[in-house]
Amino acid sequence: MQQTPHGDPAAPTEPVAERSQHPPRRGRRARTASMVFILITIFLDVLGIGLIIPVLPQLITELSSGDVGNASRTYGLFVAAYAAMQFLFAPVLGALSDRFGRRPVLLVSLFGAGIDYLVMGLAPDLAWLFAARLIAGLTAANITVANAYIADISAPSERAKRYGLVGAAFGLGFIVAPAVGGLLGSIDLRMPFFAAAAVVLLNWLYGYFVLPESLPRERRRPFQLRRANPVGSVGRLRAYPGVAGLAVVVVVSNMAYLVLQSVWVLYTTLRFGWGPLENGLALTFLGVLTALVQGLGIRPLLDRLGERRAIVLGLVSSVASFTLYALVPVGWMMLPVMVVGSLGGIAGPALQGLISRSVSDTEQGSVQGALGSLGSLAAVVSPLLATALFAAFTSPTARVYLPGAPFLFGALMLALAIGLALRAAGIAARAARAAAEPRSGEPPGSTVDPPSAPVAH
């Protein structure tokens, strides 16, 4: 009996067409329309996220009786709880998208986010906020499924550039949402949560009526629980040369970027006296930079540098910006540092593109789910470390007063990621080039399946 790359009994060998790395046979106009649909969906989803970022720490502080130190630890716990649920369920949702298609899983994810924001807006205490975060983490698959969706409709050589457009959609969302969220939060801390719920539920309606399915029935695969659990899904990454190493780069770099998300508002509030409005405007500026770099800059940079060098350049820029965030003496200096840090945005699309080119079409959802699970594992650990560092180095009893300590920790993580990326990206790039070469008797573009050695689950 034939064995799959993971040692499982397989159905009869699938036709070459089903293993092709080319997108489904749809017209260019239809694929372009699908890409526009998914970008609008991501943009609206980011609007909801951005509305609450400037005010969630303040709401937690209010419900913690104004104790900033306790609020920072509680905020870290909330972020970690969300990430823990995502770690457990992202592989499940990714595998379900390989079985039933991307559209239904994306719609479930959007609906869960809308309920999360609504419950947070109504929450009378921290327990209700915690419950809302658990619901959101359980259904969080927006980016996982969006990345698989883009792989479905894109040629391998175009994927990294299109993942850059996802980053641009994020940036555009953050141009508008944080400033509006900060403004609404200055009126009432709960108002941004209701606005976010309205935006995300409208996005769900948009997806229900407009978003097309990207995964043809002939390219779907049966759902298997061992492929949907976090350990099994991550273990399968080892079947593809270099991909496991790149996944470690994703985890380590995510740990650093989550530091920024976890303590930014706490840091700027304590260090510079910023309120919701100032934080909202700063995040809007960051959104403009992200949209410019990933919307306009990613294509020429990837064409000039290639994916491996783009990954390294992005990580080096992030190391510099994190170090400067920790050391700047006045608030306005954070803005030029953001310009330096915005170049770090090229690393993510380059990583996603290289990983996507290195795996077979039938496992795009599962692999993206595994990456989402790994990112969530980092999100369990990093916010707890970051907020604990912030609390320790800002405590009245601290031997060294250093509010920027979490950013220095992030810079260290990114420096480690550079060393890992230099080796893993080269291996994966060579494997992807080999996969793009036709086998004997096969047309160009056929996928080279991973080695047939079983992968430990």
N, C-alpha and C positions, 0 to 999 in steps of 0.2 A: 504494500500500500504506500502511496506517495506521502511524504512528510512535508509539512509546512516549514518555514524557516524556524519555527519554534518547537519542532518535534511533534506537532499535533497531526493526527490523521487528516488528510485533506480530501476535498471533493476532487473530481477529475480536473486535470490541468486546465486552467482558465485560458481562453483565447488570448492571442497576442494583443488584440485590440483592447482587451480589458485591463492589460497591464501597461498600456501606453501612458507615457507621461504627458501626452498632449491633452489639452482640455477637451471636454465633450464636444462632439461635432455639432456645434451650433454656429450660427452666423456671427460675424464679428460685431454687428450691431447689437445682437441679443446679449453677447458676453459683456459688451460695454454697458448696456442698460443694467445688467445684473450687478456689475461693479458699482455703478452709481447708486443702485438701490441699497447695497450693503454699506456703502460709505455714508449715506444719509441715515441709515439705521444706527450706525456707530456714532455719528455726530449727535443725534438726538439722545442716545444713551449717555454720552459724555456730558451733555447739557445737564442731565439729571444728577450725575455724579458731582459735577463742578459747582452746582448750586449749593450743595451742603458742605463742601470742604471747608470754606472759611468759618463755618458756624458750629460744626459738630463738636470740636473740642470745647467751645464755650458752653454749649448745652450740657456736656458732661460735667464741666466745672460747676455750672449752676445746680445740677442735680447732686453734686458732691459737696454742697454747702460752701462753695467757694474755695475749697482747699486745692491749690494748684498742683502740689506734689501728688496728692491722692488722685486727682483728676488725670494726671499724666500716666500714672500706672493703670488706672481704669481704662483709659483710652487705648493703651497698649494691649490690655486684655481683650477689649472689644475687637480690635484689628486681628489679634491672634485667633479669636474664636471664629470670626468670619473665614480666615484663611484655613483653619483646621477643617471646617465643613467643605471648603472648596477643594482641599487636598483629597478628601475622601470621595467627593462626588464629581469632580471634573473628569476623571477617567471614565466614569459611568456615562456621563452626558456625551463625552466625545465618542465612546463606543456606540451609544444609541444613535448618534448622528450618522455613523457609518452604516447602521442598520436601517433606520427610518428616514434618513435625509436630514439636511441641516435646518430646514425651515421650522419644523415643529419644535425642535430642541431650542432654537433661538427664541421662538415665541414664548415658551415656558420660562426661559431665563428672564426675558423682559418683564413678563407678568410678575415673577417673583420679586424683581427689583422694585416695581411699582408698589407692591404690597409692603415691602420693607420701608420705603420712604413714608408711606402713609402711617404705618404703625409708629415710626420714630416721631413723626409730627404730633401724634396723639399721646405719646408715652408719658405717664405720670411719674415714672421713676426709672432707675437704672435697669431694673429687671426687664421692663418692657423694651428698652433700647437693646438689651442683650438678646432678647428673643427675636427682635426684628433682624439683627445682624446674623443670627443663625439661619433664619429663613432665606436671607439674601445669599449667604454662602452656599447653602444647599442647592440653589438654582443658578448659581453664577457660572455661566458658560458663554457669555457674549463674545469675548475675544477668542476663546478656544474654537468656537464654531465659526466665527468670522474668518479666522485664519484658514480653517479647513475649506470654507466656502470659496475663498480666494484661490486656494490651490486647485479646487475643482474647475474653475473657469479660466485659469491662467496657464500659459506655457511655462515650463520650468525656468527659462531664462528671464521671464518677466516678473517672477514672484517677489523677489526682494524689493523691486521698485514699487510694486503694488502694495506690499506691506508698508512701504514708506508712505503711501497715500492714507493708510489706516492711521499712521502717526499724525499725518496732516489733519485728518478728521478730528483726532483728539485735540490737536492744537486749536483748530477753529472752534471746537466746543468750549475750550478753556479761554478763548478770547472773550466770549460773551458771558459764560455762566458764573465764574467766580465773582466778577464785579457785580453782577445782578444779585448773586447770593449774598455778597457782603452788604449790598444796599438794603436788600430785604431783611437781612439779619440785624441791621442797625435799627430797623423799625420793630421787628419782633423776631426772636431767635427761632421760632417754630415756622415762620412763614416760608423760608426756603425749602423745608421738607415737603410741605404741601405743593409748592410749585414744582419740585422735582418729581413728586408722584404724578402730577398732571402731565408733565412732559413725557415721562417714561411710559405711562399708560396710553398716551396718544401715539407714542412710538410703536407700542404693541399693536394698536389698531392699524397703523400704517403698514407694519409688517404683515399683519393678517390679510389685508386686502391687496397689497402691492408686491411684497417681496416674493420672487419666484424661487422654486426649488433648484438647487445647483447640482445635486448628485443623482444621476440617472439610476433607474432601478437595476440595470444590468451591472452597475459598479458597486452595489451595496453588498455587505457581507453579514453573515449571521452574527447575532449578539451572543457573546460568550462571557460568562461572569469572570473567568480568569483573565480575560483581556480587559476587563473593566475595573478591576481592583487596582489600587495605587501601586502595590509592589509588582504585580504582573505587568502593568502597563509601562512602568519605568524600566523593568528588566528587559523588555523587548527592545528598548533603545540600543542595547548592546549588540543587536543583530546587524546594525548598520555601522560601518567603519567611521570613527570620528564623531558620530552623533552623540554617544554617551558623554564624551568629553565636552562637546558643545553644550550639552544639557547641564553639566556642572558649571560651565561659564554662566548659563542663564540663571542658575540658582544663586551663585555668588554675587553676580551683578544685581540681581533682584533684591538680595539682602541689603545692598548699598542703597538702591533707589527707594526702598521702603523706609529707610532711615529718614530720607527727605520728606516723604509723605507723613511719617509718624510724628515728627517733632517740629516741622516747619512753623506751624501756627504757634505752638508753644514757645519756640525759640524766638521768633520775631516779636511776639507779644511781650515776653520777659526782657529781651535784650534791647529792643528799639521802641517799645510802647505801641506797636501797631495794633489796630483793632480790626474788626471784620472788613471794613471798607478798604483799609490799606492792604490787607492780605489779599482781598479780592482783586484789587488793581494789580498787585504784583503777579498774581497767578494769571491774570489776563495778559500781562506783558509776556509771561512765559509761554502762554498759548500762541501769541503772535510769532514768537521765535520758533516754536515747534512747528507751526504751520509752514513757515518760510523754509526751514531746513528740510523737513520731511516732504513737503509738498513740491518745492522747487529745487532744492539742493540735492536730494537723494539720488536722482537719476544721473546727473553729471558726475557726482562723486563716485557712485558705483561703477559707472563706465570708465572712469579714470583710474580708480584705485583697485577695483575688484572687491569681492566680499571680505576676504581675509584682512586686507589693509584697512578697509572701512571699519571693521570690528575693532581693530587695535586703535585707530584714530579716535573713534567714539569713546572708548574706555579711557584713553589718556586724557581726553578733554574733561571727562567726568571726574577723574582723580584731581585734576587742577581745580575744578570748580568746587568740589566738596571741601578741599583744603582751604580755599579762600572763604567759603561760607563760614567756616569755623573761626576765622581770624579777622574778618573785616570789622573796623571799629564803629562805623556808623551805618544806618539803615540804607541810605541811597546807594552805597557801594555794592549792595546785593544785586542791583540791576545790571551793571556791567559784568558781574560774575555770571549772571544768568546767560549772557551772550556767549561766554566761553562754554558754559555747561550745555547750551543748546546743541552744540556739535556732537555731544554724547548721544543724541537721538538717532544718529546713523547706525549705531551698533545693533540696536534691536532688529530693525528690518533686515540688515545683512545677516544676522544670526538666523532669523526665521527663514529667510530665503535659502540659505545654505542647507539648513536642516530639511526643509521641504523638498529640495532637489535631491536629497540623499535617500529618501524613503519612497516606497511604492505608493501608487495612487490609492490602493484599497485600504491603506493604513493611515491616511492623512488625518482623519478624525481622531483615531486612537493615539497617534503620536502627538497631536496638538493637545489632546486630553492629558497625556503623560507630562508634557511640558507645563500645562496649566497646574497639574498636581504638584510638580516640583516647585513651581513658582509660589504656590500656596504654602508648601512646606517652609520655604524661606520666609513667607509672610507670617507664619506662626512664631518663628524664632526672632526675626529681626525687630519687629515693633516692641516686643518685650525687652530686648536688649537695649534698643535705642531709648525708649522711655525710662528704663531703669538707669541708664547712663545719665540721661538728662536730669532725673530726680537726684541722683547721687552727687553730680557735679554742680548742682544749684542749691543743694541743701544748706541751711545755715551752719550746719556742722561739718561741711565739706572742707577737707584740708586744702584742696585746690578748687577755686571757683572757675569753672570752664563750661559755660552753656553750650559751646560748640563741640564738646567731646563726641557726641554721636556722629557729627559730620566727619571727624577725623577717623572714627571707626569705619564709616562708609568708604572713605578714601583708601583705607587699608584693604578692604574687601575688593575694591575695584582694581587695585594694584595686583592682587592675587589673581583676579580674573584675566588680566592681561597675559600673565605667564601661562595660564591654562589655555587661553585662546590661541596663542602663537603655535602651539603644537596641534591641538585638536582641529582647528580650522584648516590647516594644511592637509591633514588626513582626510577630512570630510570632503574638501574640494577635489582631491584626486579621485575619491570614490564617486563623487557626483559626475565628474568628467567621464569616468569609466562607464557609469550607468547610462550616459547619454549616447555612447557608442553602440551601434547595432551589433547584435550577436550574429553568428553565422546563420543565414537564412531568415533573419528578422529585419523588418524595416527600421529605418532610423527613428530614434526616439523611444524605443522599447526600454522598459525598466529592467535593470539587472537586479534580480531578487537578492535579498540578503543571504548569507551563508546558511546552509541547512542544519547547522549544529543547533541543538536545543538550547534555549535560554532559560536559566534558572528563574523560577517564579517565587 
